[in-house]
Amino acid sequence: MSETEFPLIQFMREAFDPVSELARIRAEKAVYPLTIPGGSTVWLVTRYQDVRAVLGDAERFSNDFGNVIGMGTQQEDPGGLGFRDPPEHTRLRKLLTPEFTVRRLRRLEPRIEAIVQSRLDAMEKAGPPVDFVKEFALPIPSLVVCELLGVPYEEQANFERLAKDRFDFSAGPEASLAAVNESMAYLTDLVARERRDPGDGLLGQLLREHGDELGDRELASLADGLLTGGHDTSTSMLGLGTLWLLRNPEYFAKVRDEDEAVPGLVEELLRYMTPVQVAFPRFAREDLELAGQPIKKGEMVLCSLIGANRDPALRGEGDPEMDCVAMARDMPPHMTFGHGIHHCVGAPLARMELRIAFPALVRRFPTLRLDVPWEEVAFRKLSIVYGLESLPVAW
């Protein structure tokens, strides 16, 4: 296969694993050239140390959305943290970070537990069998993040659709861009309503404390980043993690019976699944060299998070292969939540959701099982956020 034949290889999987071609690329070349429509070169980085170096270097690599516009896209600037450089990124993140400390998030823990129990009740009422994605994995992250932000309950179902559609490439890029623009229009209206009558959620809190510093559009873009980032990724982890537990009954039993095993297994599943397959694109601020490869100013660098997390170079002495799950690995922090100044601000919330949801699920339904043959499980295709389209289960 030539260098120009697989520009989408970084978005492809075979069940839980990246396609074998990604491993070949990682072994062959530290920085791999891909040619995208229009003839531009994009550099794909797949090795852990190189991915960490790029994500941690905000001086030589830019996240600014203006670089994307310069490549000819018609997409409206989504705002948020992911497409911002310092000092603007620093200012905005400073406003959000206090709301995502473990101490602050503990006040949400009882609400998350209640949300999980309500969805388990709904599952029990609806089945068996049920579509696990529809009844459990999809609603929980949306309800949690909407609870965090203060999104009215009656408006959450429509935003769930928008959050999912923006990362789904199967309907074409136009559908994804339309979902981005529609969600931003909704959130801008929500912020305007919150400004008139601030609620108890994060939007209301930010408006009370920093309302003079934040415009409606700017705050809407921050909310959009939190909702889409926290919704689709957690949905994917709940679905993929549950499917993996159903395929590995010894770990299913550990989650059911051993509270102390849950945090370590959640962390390893985060590494193994890596639902966000590729980090936000970086652009070279200057002519530079990365792992021996010259890169010109303005060229795009894509960091494969799943490639980095499966890098065989991370294996500690006695560790099994990186393409399997093994608790208590001797390795540096995984790249699932990114690295550097753009490390996911909502990572503590995501971990909390998973640590609550998995044990509650397997304890409520200790005989949970797949209701279709393994070969018929519907995984997403060509999506930035990898996951399941559906997961029929019974008990």
Protein Blocks (a to p, Z undefined) as FASTA:
>chain_A
ZZklmmmlmmgcehjbccfklmmmmmmpmbacdddehiiacdddfbfklmmmmmmmmklp
cfbfklmmmnopabdceejjklcccfklmmmmmmmmmmmgfklmmmmmmmmmmmmmmmmm
mmmmmmccddfklmmmmmmmmmmmmmmnopafklmmmmmmmmmmmmmmknojklmmmmmm
mmmmmmmmmmmmmmmmccfbfklmmmmmmmmmpcfklmmmmmmmmmmmmmmmmmmmmmmm
mmmmmmmmmlmmmmmmmmklmmmmmmmmmmmnomplbdcddddfbdcdeehiacdehiac
dddfklmmmgmklpcghiacfkbccehiacdddfknogajllcfklmmmmmmmmmmmmmm
mmmmmmgccfbdfklpccdehifbgcdfbdcddZZ
